[in-house]
Amino acid sequence: MNYYFITGTSSGIGKALAEEILKDETNWVVGLSRRNVINHARYAHHYLDLSIIEEVKRYEFPRLDEAKQLVLINNSGQIGDIKRIGTADNDAIDNLFKVNLIAPAILMNLYMQCYMNHNAERIVLNVSSGAANYPIDSWAPYCSSKAGLDHLTRTIHEEQKITQWGIKVYSIAPGIVDTEMQSEIRSSNSEDFSRYDDFVRLKEQNELTSPEAVAKLYLEILRNTERYTEPVDTLRNM
């Protein structure tokens, strides 16, 4: 059996990934999320709030000694308070970094502690963002948290060359996807966010990619890791 641990399976890319993975009867999915919206015989849900770091630290990955593939997908993320620094909510900033960067780092640490000597193929996929590479007005915490996730991935990739545990790590940006995060962006305003009209236009002109299409592209990477050697990339290059 192949086992996939996915954060944020209640909507968007995480839900689409879980549903696509479950089409293969040799796959099991463990969802790590605050809400359970998937009912499937090979889906197990673990209620986890990634903003409560003590909860994240207590999570235990199962041994699964007979697994052929073990995959951790850090999908969950939030755009946070769409405000410029100086006007943003401090609690929102704190919460965003916990969900987008601290929780994934801890989950990767726990995953590797459990599976560093496992014989299965082991892969970590972090869902990044193009915003990691560009400063976007009113998205400072989001941009920097995703940049941190990318660089964390690059560093772990280098560490694998030393430890020789054989764990493959990726941080891949999905492009602009029609998710709840996009709805949150469109619920802001042009006074707080200078690019507000651009994101409204993307929706109106049907330029957003569906979560289902993105899920299929991510699975293409996970099924053919020998083709992908760069730890940080975007689906637009795939």
C-alpha positions as CSV (number, residue, x, y, z in Angstrom):
1,M,0.0,0.0,0.0
2,N,0.9,3.6,-0.5
3,Y,0.1,6.1,2.2
4,Y,-0.4,9.9,1.7
5,F,-0.5,12.3,4.6
6,I,-2.1,15.5,3.4
7,T,-2.8,18.7,5.4
8,G,-5.9,20.8,4.5
9,T,-8.1,18.1,2.9
10,S,-11.3,20.0,3.6
11,S,-11.3,22.1,0.5
12,G,-9.3,23.3,-2.6
13,I,-6.1,21.5,-3.7
14,G,-5.9,19.3,-0.6
15,K,-9.4,17.9,-1.1
16,A,-8.8,17.4,-4.8
17,L,-5.5,15.6,-4.2
18,A,-7.1,13.3,-1.7
19,E,-10.0,12.4,-4.0
20,E,-7.6,11.9,-7.0
21,I,-5.3,9.7,-5.0
22,L,-8.1,7.6,-3.7
23,K,-9.1,6.5,-7.2
24,D,-6.2,4.1,-7.0
25,E,-7.2,1.2,-4.8
26,T,-3.6,0.7,-3.6
27,N,-3.6,4.1,-1.9
28,W,-4.6,5.2,1.5
29,V,-5.0,8.9,2.5
30,V,-4.7,10.3,6.0
31,G,-6.1,13.8,6.1
32,L,-4.8,16.3,8.7
33,S,-7.3,19.1,8.9
34,R,-9.8,20.9,11.2
35,R,-12.8,19.6,9.1
36,N,-13.6,16.3,7.5
37,V,-15.6,16.4,4.3
38,I,-14.4,13.1,2.7
39,N,-16.1,9.8,3.3
40,H,-14.1,6.9,1.8
41,A,-13.1,3.4,3.0
42,R,-9.4,4.2,2.4
43,Y,-9.5,7.7,4.0
44,A,-8.7,8.3,7.6
45,H,-9.1,11.7,9.2
46,H,-7.0,13.2,11.9
47,Y,-8.4,16.4,13.3
48,L,-5.5,18.8,13.5
49,D,-5.4,22.6,13.9
50,L,-2.1,23.7,12.3
51,S,-2.2,27.0,14.1
52,I,-1.9,25.2,17.5
53,I,1.7,24.2,17.4
54,E,1.5,22.1,20.5
55,E,-1.1,19.9,18.7
56,V,1.2,19.6,15.7
57,K,4.2,18.6,17.9
58,R,2.1,15.7,19.4
59,Y,1.2,14.2,16.0
60,E,2.6,10.7,15.5
61,F,3.2,9.2,12.1
62,P,2.4,5.5,12.1
63,R,5.2,3.1,11.4
64,L,3.6,1.3,8.4
65,D,6.5,-1.1,7.9
66,E,5.0,-2.8,4.8
67,A,4.3,0.5,3.0
68,K,5.7,0.8,-0.5
69,Q,5.4,4.6,-0.6
70,L,5.1,7.2,2.1
71,V,4.2,10.7,1.1
72,L,3.7,13.9,3.2
73,I,2.0,16.7,1.4
74,N,2.1,20.1,3.2
75,N,-0.8,21.7,1.4
76,S,-2.6,23.8,4.0
77,G,-1.9,27.5,3.8
78,Q,-3.6,30.8,4.4
79,I,-3.4,34.3,2.8
80,G,-3.9,36.0,6.2
81,D,-4.8,39.6,6.8
82,I,-4.6,41.4,3.4
83,K,-3.2,44.6,4.9
84,R,0.1,46.5,4.7
85,I,2.6,46.0,7.5
86,G,1.7,48.7,9.9
87,T,-2.0,48.2,9.5
88,A,-2.1,44.4,9.8
89,D,-3.5,42.4,12.7
90,N,-0.7,41.0,14.9
91,D,-2.6,37.8,15.7
92,A,-3.3,37.2,12.0
93,I,0.4,37.5,11.3
94,D,1.3,35.1,14.1
95,N,-1.4,32.6,12.9
96,L,-0.2,32.7,9.3
97,F,3.4,31.9,10.0
98,K,2.3,29.0,12.2
99,V,0.1,27.4,9.5
100,N,2.3,28.3,6.4
101,L,5.8,27.6,7.8
102,I,6.2,26.4,11.4
103,A,3.7,23.6,11.2
104,P,5.1,22.2,7.9
105,A,8.6,22.4,9.3
106,I,7.6,20.4,12.4
107,L,5.6,17.9,10.4
108,M,8.6,17.3,8.1
109,N,10.8,16.8,11.2
110,L,8.4,14.3,12.7
111,Y,8.0,12.5,9.3
112,M,11.7,12.2,8.9
113,Q,12.2,11.0,12.5
114,C,9.7,8.3,11.9
115,Y,10.7,7.2,8.3
116,M,14.4,8.0,8.0
117,N,15.3,4.3,7.9
118,H,12.2,3.0,6.2
119,N,12.5,1.0,3.0
120,A,9.6,2.6,1.2
121,E,9.9,5.4,-1.3
122,R,9.6,8.6,0.8
123,I,8.5,12.0,-0.6
124,V,7.7,15.3,0.9
125,L,5.7,17.7,-1.3
126,N,5.2,21.3,-0.1
127,V,2.6,23.4,-1.9
128,S,4.4,26.7,-2.4
129,S,3.4,29.8,-4.2
130,G,4.7,32.1,-6.9
131,A,4.4,34.8,-4.3
132,A,7.6,33.3,-2.7
133,N,9.6,35.0,-5.5
134,Y,7.8,38.4,-5.8
135,P,7.0,41.1,-3.2
136,I,3.2,41.6,-3.4
137,D,1.7,44.6,-1.8
138,S,-0.4,43.7,1.4
139,W,0.9,40.1,1.2
140,A,4.2,40.5,3.1
141,P,3.6,37.7,5.7
142,Y,2.3,35.3,3.0
143,C,5.1,36.0,0.5
144,S,7.8,35.6,3.2
145,S,6.3,32.5,4.7
146,K,6.2,30.8,1.3
147,A,9.8,32.0,0.6
148,G,10.7,30.5,3.9
149,L,9.1,27.2,2.9
150,D,11.0,27.1,-0.4
151,H,14.3,27.8,1.3
152,L,13.6,25.2,4.0
153,T,13.0,22.7,1.2
154,R,16.2,23.6,-0.5
155,T,18.1,23.1,2.7
156,I,16.5,19.8,3.5
157,H,17.3,18.7,-0.1
158,E,21.0,19.5,0.6
159,E,20.8,17.6,4.0
160,Q,19.7,14.5,2.2
161,K,22.9,14.4,0.3
162,I,24.7,14.2,3.7
163,T,22.4,11.9,5.7
164,Q,21.7,9.6,2.7
165,W,18.2,8.8,4.0
166,G,16.9,9.0,0.5
167,I,13.9,11.2,1.2
168,K,12.9,13.4,-1.8
169,V,11.7,16.9,-1.0
170,Y,9.9,19.3,-3.2
171,S,8.3,22.8,-2.9
172,I,6.2,23.3,-6.0
173,A,4.0,26.4,-6.7
174,P,0.6,25.5,-8.3
175,G,-0.1,28.7,-10.2
176,I,-3.3,30.7,-9.7
177,V,-6.0,28.2,-8.6
178,D,-9.7,28.7,-8.0
179,T,-9.8,28.0,-4.2
180,E,-11.2,29.6,-1.1
181,M,-8.0,31.7,-0.8
182,Q,-8.9,33.4,-4.1
183,S,-12.3,34.2,-2.7
184,E,-10.6,35.7,0.3
185,I,-8.5,37.9,-1.9
186,R,-11.5,39.1,-3.8
187,S,-13.2,39.9,-0.5
188,S,-10.5,42.5,0.2
189,N,-10.6,46.0,-1.4
190,S,-8.5,48.2,-3.7
191,E,-7.7,50.6,-0.8
192,D,-5.9,47.8,1.2
193,F,-4.6,45.9,-1.8
194,S,-3.3,47.6,-5.0
195,R,-3.8,44.5,-7.2
196,Y,-7.3,43.8,-6.1
197,D,-8.8,44.5,-9.5
198,D,-6.3,42.1,-11.2
199,F,-7.6,39.2,-9.1
200,V,-11.2,40.1,-9.6
201,R,-10.5,40.1,-13.4
202,L,-8.8,36.7,-13.2
203,K,-12.0,35.2,-11.9
204,E,-14.3,37.1,-14.3
205,Q,-12.2,36.0,-17.3
206,N,-12.0,32.3,-16.2
207,E,-8.2,32.4,-15.9
208,L,-8.0,30.4,-12.7
209,T,-6.9,26.8,-12.8
210,S,-9.2,24.2,-11.1
211,P,-8.0,22.3,-8.0
212,E,-8.7,19.1,-9.8
213,A,-6.3,19.9,-12.7
214,V,-3.6,21.0,-10.3
215,A,-4.0,17.8,-8.3
216,K,-3.4,15.7,-11.4
217,L,-0.2,17.6,-12.1
218,Y,1.1,17.1,-8.6
219,L,0.4,13.4,-8.8
220,E,2.3,13.2,-12.0
221,I,5.4,14.5,-10.1
222,L,4.9,12.1,-7.2
223,R,4.6,9.1,-9.6
224,N,7.6,10.1,-11.6
225,T,10.1,11.6,-9.2
226,E,13.1,10.4,-11.2
227,R,12.2,13.1,-13.8
228,Y,12.2,15.9,-11.3
229,T,15.5,16.8,-9.7
230,E,15.0,20.4,-8.7
231,P,13.6,20.8,-5.1
232,V,11.9,24.1,-5.8
233,D,9.8,24.8,-9.0
234,T,6.4,25.6,-10.3
235,L,3.8,23.5,-12.1
236,R,4.1,26.0,-15.0
237,N,7.5,24.5,-15.8
238,M,6.2,20.9,-15.6
